[in-house]
Amino acid sequence: PSTAAIHHIIDEDVAGAPPWQVAAPPVLEAMPGPAPLALAAHRASFEQRWCRPVQPPGLRWVCTYKCALRLWPDAPTHSNQGLRYWRRPEGLDRGAGLPAHRAGPDAYVTAHHLRDMLAMADLDQLLTWSDEPALLVKVPFGPWRGRRFRELDDDALDNILASAGGNADMAFTARTERMQRDGAPGAEAQAPRQTALL
């Protein structure tokens, strides 16, 4: 019931459908058609749990969530649907992107974000950002929750680094912010490398 409450799909809707291991490979290999350069999803780590065991070997992922944090840091939210209504991507048909939290409509919205990201940064850059922990804009929890990392003083950043534990995104963001402030080589390389698609 808790899962159905999100996407409104119940057992009867998929009765008789092939199992994931059978249905997924043709989709992930883009059959029929040319082999994909990469796969993409918003918060790709969620999708990868099911896709990696059945996807073509060596295929990399673009995480449009991680890339959105880099390209649109001033967005009020970086959720797939939040970006949709904040950015209003050209050509996006509102009805085709509904209902939300379904594979087809969500992929449709994500494709519009990806198209616009590729107009701002090349595929290699998007893949690099996607392979790294998320470069967060705001602190997600703790005493500085909701504050922008760039607004925190050095003591707060040091405290986050010391207490991040297993949260790779928090540690990576605090470390990157400190490096930028200290003028460390390569720390400023957060901006996209191209301004237009082709």
Secondary structure, 3 states (H helix, E strand, C coil): CCCHHHHCCCHHHHCCCCCHHHHHHHHHCCCCCCCCCCEEECCHHHHHHHHHHHCCCCCCEEEHHHHHHHHCCCCCCCCHHHHHHHHCCCCCCCHHHCCCCCHHHHHHHHHHHHHHHHCCCCHHHHHHHHHCCCCCCECCCCCCCCCEHHHCCHHHHHHHHHHCCCCHHHHHHHHHHHHHHHCCCCCCCCCCCCCCCC
